Amino acid sequence: MKSILITICGRAGSKGVPNKNLASLMGYPLILFSLSAAHLFKLKAQEEYNVDIVVDSDSAELLEIAKSTGLCFLSTRPSEYSTDQAPKMSVLIYALTTREQEAGKTYDYLIDLDITSPIRSVEDILNVLDKCVENPFLDVVFTVVSARRNPYFNMVEEVDGILKRVKKSDAVSRQQVPPVYEMNASIYCYRRKSLGVSLLRSPLDGKAGGVLMKDYLVLDIDSLEDLEYLTLLAPEIAKKERGFFEIVDHIKNIRKG
């Protein structure tokens, strides 16, 4: 039986939103949305995969919240991986290799769930895993959404004081340009043998595949405005999207204290 390590990583500091990984959403600490999703995935995938969950952070408070659920292993992040300049890939490789040494085994896949992109479903996670498993030439598969702007049509950059299209094109309508996607920073599935080899600093270092998710307007919390919008949207999305509702509803089953 193949094994999967789910990582949930969060720094103590953040410039855009102070302590954003400790923010509250719908009355719950933000990290519990990812832990709930990870646990539901583990339950649904247990007949095919051995699944472990690890929370990595330099925040004692965040690690304590994770510890209180009893669902995961804890990884205390070293200071060199806690800076603004530290690539996420280094954090993942550290958490992975540390857990492998502790467990005395090697995982086949690593699935990373971003704390600040909580609106997802277990089906989304399964779709990403399935695409990675079914396409062994891919190093990583991650979720994307259809881009609202297109670099071949209506995205520009300034060159020598003049605005020009990001991608050279003669298109005069959106229908004439190829579709492009935005990485929505929600779910990543890495092939273990690629981490630290073809994937050193970025998921785009190697061969990447994408799985399309619904665009919920606000997914990745990078500013206080993002958090404010998500606070308003999340309850409404939970009413309409069964998959996200299941994750929210399951939080009460894993929350302790």
C-alpha positions as CSV (number, residue, x, y, z in Angstrom):
1,M,0.0,0.0,0.0
2,K,1.4,3.4,-1.0
3,S,1.8,6.1,1.6
4,I,1.1,9.8,1.6
5,L,2.3,12.6,3.9
6,I,-0.1,15.6,4.1
7,T,1.7,18.8,5.1
8,I,0.1,21.8,6.6
9,C,2.6,24.6,7.0
10,G,2.3,28.1,8.5
11,R,4.8,30.8,9.6
12,A,4.4,32.8,12.8
13,G,5.0,36.1,10.9
14,S,3.4,37.7,7.9
15,K,3.8,41.1,6.4
16,G,0.5,41.3,4.5
17,V,-1.7,40.1,7.3
18,P,-0.1,39.9,10.8
19,N,-0.3,36.3,12.2
20,K,-2.7,35.4,9.3
21,N,-2.2,31.7,10.0
22,L,-3.8,32.3,13.4
23,A,-6.8,34.2,12.0
24,S,-10.3,33.1,12.7
25,L,-12.9,32.1,10.1
26,M,-16.5,31.3,10.8
27,G,-15.5,31.1,14.5
28,Y,-12.7,28.6,14.0
29,P,-8.9,29.0,13.8
30,L,-8.0,29.0,10.1
31,I,-5.7,25.9,10.4
32,L,-8.7,23.7,11.5
33,F,-10.1,24.0,8.0
34,S,-7.0,22.3,6.5
35,L,-6.8,19.8,9.3
36,S,-10.5,18.9,8.9
37,A,-10.0,18.4,5.1
38,A,-6.8,16.3,5.7
39,H,-8.6,14.1,8.2
40,L,-11.6,13.6,6.0
41,F,-9.3,12.7,3.1
42,K,-7.5,10.2,5.3
43,L,-10.7,8.5,6.2
44,K,-11.9,8.3,2.6
45,A,-8.5,7.2,1.2
46,Q,-7.6,4.7,4.0
47,E,-8.4,1.6,1.9
48,E,-5.9,2.5,-0.8
49,Y,-3.3,4.6,1.1
50,N,-1.6,5.0,4.4
51,V,-1.9,8.6,5.3
52,D,0.0,10.7,7.9
53,I,-0.5,14.4,8.6
54,V,2.1,16.8,9.8
55,V,1.8,20.4,10.8
56,D,5.0,22.4,10.4
57,S,5.4,25.9,12.0
58,D,7.7,28.1,14.0
59,S,4.6,29.3,15.9
60,A,4.1,27.6,19.3
61,E,0.4,28.7,19.3
62,L,-0.3,27.2,15.9
63,L,1.4,24.0,16.9
64,E,-0.6,23.9,20.1
65,I,-3.9,24.2,18.2
66,A,-2.8,21.4,15.9
67,K,-1.6,19.2,18.8
68,S,-5.0,19.6,20.6
69,T,-6.8,17.8,17.8
70,G,-4.6,14.6,18.2
71,L,-4.7,14.1,14.4
72,C,-1.2,15.0,13.4
73,F,2.5,14.9,14.0
74,L,4.3,18.2,14.7
75,S,7.3,19.7,13.0
76,T,9.0,22.7,14.6
77,R,10.4,24.8,11.8
78,P,14.0,26.0,12.1
79,S,14.6,29.7,11.9
80,E,16.4,29.5,8.6
81,Y,13.1,28.3,7.0
82,S,11.0,30.9,8.7
83,T,12.1,34.0,6.8
84,D,10.3,35.9,4.0
85,Q,13.0,34.7,1.6
86,A,12.8,31.0,2.4
87,P,11.3,29.0,-0.4
88,K,8.2,26.9,0.5
89,M,9.9,23.9,-1.2
90,S,12.7,24.0,1.5
91,V,10.0,23.9,4.2
92,L,8.3,20.9,2.6
93,I,11.5,18.9,2.1
94,Y,12.5,19.6,5.7
95,A,9.1,18.5,7.1
96,L,9.1,15.4,4.8
97,T,12.6,14.2,5.6
98,T,12.2,14.8,9.3
99,R,9.0,12.8,9.4
100,E,10.6,10.0,7.3
101,Q,13.5,9.8,9.7
102,E,11.2,9.6,12.7
103,A,8.9,7.1,11.1
104,G,11.6,5.0,9.5
105,K,9.9,4.9,6.1
106,T,9.7,6.7,2.8
107,Y,6.5,8.2,1.5
108,D,5.3,8.0,-2.1
109,Y,3.5,11.3,-2.3
110,L,3.4,14.6,-0.4
111,I,0.1,16.5,-0.5
112,D,0.4,20.1,0.8
113,L,-2.7,22.0,1.9
114,D,-2.3,25.8,2.2
115,I,-3.7,27.1,5.5
116,T,-4.7,30.5,3.9
117,S,-6.7,28.8,1.0
118,P,-9.3,27.0,3.1
119,I,-12.2,26.7,0.6
120,R,-11.8,23.3,-0.9
121,S,-13.4,19.8,-0.8
122,V,-12.1,16.3,-0.2
123,E,-13.0,15.6,-3.8
124,D,-10.6,18.4,-4.9
125,I,-7.8,16.7,-3.0
126,L,-8.6,13.3,-4.5
127,N,-8.7,14.7,-8.0
128,V,-5.2,16.2,-7.6
129,L,-3.9,12.9,-6.2
130,D,-5.5,10.9,-8.9
131,K,-4.0,13.0,-11.7
132,C,-0.5,12.7,-10.1
133,V,-0.8,8.9,-9.7
134,E,-2.1,8.5,-13.3
135,N,0.6,10.6,-14.9
136,P,3.9,9.3,-13.6
137,F,5.9,11.7,-15.9
138,L,4.6,14.6,-13.7
139,D,6.6,15.8,-10.8
140,V,3.7,17.8,-9.2
141,V,0.0,18.5,-9.7
142,F,-1.6,21.5,-8.3
143,T,-5.0,23.2,-8.4
144,V,-5.7,26.1,-10.7
145,V,-8.6,28.4,-11.6
146,S,-9.4,30.0,-15.0
147,A,-7.6,33.3,-15.1
148,R,-9.8,36.5,-15.1
149,R,-7.2,38.2,-17.3
150,N,-5.2,36.9,-20.2
151,P,-1.6,37.9,-21.0
152,Y,-2.2,37.4,-24.7
153,F,-5.1,39.9,-24.6
154,N,-5.6,42.2,-21.7
155,M,-2.6,42.0,-19.4
156,V,0.2,44.5,-19.9
157,E,3.6,45.4,-18.6
158,E,5.6,48.6,-18.8
159,V,8.6,48.5,-21.1
160,D,10.6,51.7,-21.5
161,G,7.7,53.7,-20.3
162,I,5.2,52.1,-22.7
163,L,2.5,49.6,-21.8
164,K,2.7,46.4,-23.9
165,R,1.0,43.0,-23.8
166,V,2.7,40.5,-21.5
167,K,2.6,37.9,-24.3
168,K,3.0,39.0,-28.0
169,S,-0.3,38.5,-29.8
170,D,-2.4,40.0,-32.6
171,A,-5.6,38.9,-30.9
172,V,-8.5,41.4,-30.9
173,S,-10.9,39.3,-28.8
174,R,-10.7,36.9,-25.8
175,Q,-12.0,34.1,-28.1
176,Q,-8.8,34.2,-30.1
177,V,-6.4,33.6,-27.3
178,P,-5.4,30.3,-25.6
179,P,-6.8,29.7,-22.1
180,V,-4.6,30.5,-19.2
181,Y,-4.9,29.6,-15.5
182,E,-4.0,31.1,-12.1
183,M,-2.4,28.9,-9.4
184,N,-4.8,29.3,-6.5
185,A,-2.4,28.0,-3.8
186,S,-4.8,25.5,-2.4
187,I,-3.7,21.9,-3.0
188,Y,-0.3,20.5,-4.3
189,C,0.5,16.8,-4.8
190,Y,4.3,16.1,-5.1
191,R,5.9,12.9,-6.3
192,R,8.3,12.0,-3.5
193,K,11.1,11.1,-5.8
194,S,11.0,14.5,-7.4
195,L,11.3,16.5,-4.2
196,G,14.9,17.7,-3.7
197,V,15.8,16.4,-7.2
198,S,13.8,18.1,-10.0
199,L,11.9,20.2,-7.5
200,L,14.3,22.3,-5.4
201,R,12.8,25.8,-5.1
202,S,9.5,25.9,-6.9
203,P,6.7,23.5,-8.1
204,L,7.4,25.0,-11.5
205,D,11.0,23.7,-11.6
206,G,9.8,20.4,-12.9
207,K,6.9,19.0,-14.9
208,A,3.6,20.2,-13.5
209,G,0.0,19.3,-14.1
210,G,-3.1,21.2,-13.1
211,V,-6.6,20.4,-11.8
212,L,-9.3,23.0,-12.3
213,M,-11.2,24.1,-9.3
214,K,-14.1,26.5,-9.0
215,D,-13.2,30.1,-8.7
216,Y,-14.5,31.3,-5.3
217,L,-13.3,34.9,-5.9
218,V,-11.1,34.9,-2.8
219,L,-9.0,31.8,-2.0
220,D,-5.5,32.9,-1.0
221,I,-5.3,35.4,1.9
222,D,-2.6,37.9,1.1
223,S,-4.1,41.0,2.5
224,L,-6.5,42.2,5.2
225,E,-9.1,42.9,2.4
226,D,-8.8,39.2,1.3
227,L,-9.5,38.1,4.9
228,E,-12.5,40.5,5.2
229,Y,-14.0,39.2,1.9
230,L,-13.4,35.6,2.8
231,T,-15.1,36.2,6.1
232,L,-18.2,37.4,4.3
233,L,-18.1,34.8,1.5
234,A,-17.2,31.6,3.4
235,P,-20.6,31.1,5.2
236,E,-22.4,31.6,1.9
237,I,-20.1,29.2,0.0
238,A,-20.7,26.6,2.8
239,K,-24.5,26.8,2.1
240,K,-24.1,26.2,-1.6
241,E,-21.1,23.8,-1.8
242,R,-21.6,20.4,-0.1
243,G,-17.9,19.6,-0.2
244,F,-16.8,22.7,1.7
245,F,-19.8,22.3,4.1
246,E,-18.6,18.8,5.0
247,I,-15.2,20.2,5.9
248,V,-16.7,23.0,8.1
249,D,-19.1,20.6,9.7
250,H,-16.3,18.1,10.5
251,I,-14.3,20.8,12.4
252,K,-16.6,20.3,15.5
253,N,-15.5,16.6,15.5
254,I,-11.8,17.3,15.6
255,R,-11.8,20.4,17.7
256,K,-10.7,19.9,21.3
257,G,-11.2,22.6,23.9
